[in-house]
Amino acid sequence: MRQLLDKIEARQRLVRETAERLREQIAELTGQLAAAERTLERLETTRETVLELATEDGTPPPEPLPSGYL
């Protein structure tokens, strides 16, 4: 019986370590996602500003980029 309990405890340690590594990875990915979302927001604001300025100046808006650039 003791051997079985030792195996269970060893498995618990392994799973706890795995869970901790996964939490760390999630935290890292969450930070990367937040940074990417902030960059997207800034790019969208820049794009909108350029289009507004072009319209105000009477300049035709730029042609949309091909889908490969988006």
Summary of the structure (lengths in Angstrom):
residues: 70
radius of gyration: 25.8
end to end distance: 61.5
largest distance: 84.3
contacts: 120
relative contact order: 0.05
helix: 83%
strand: 0%
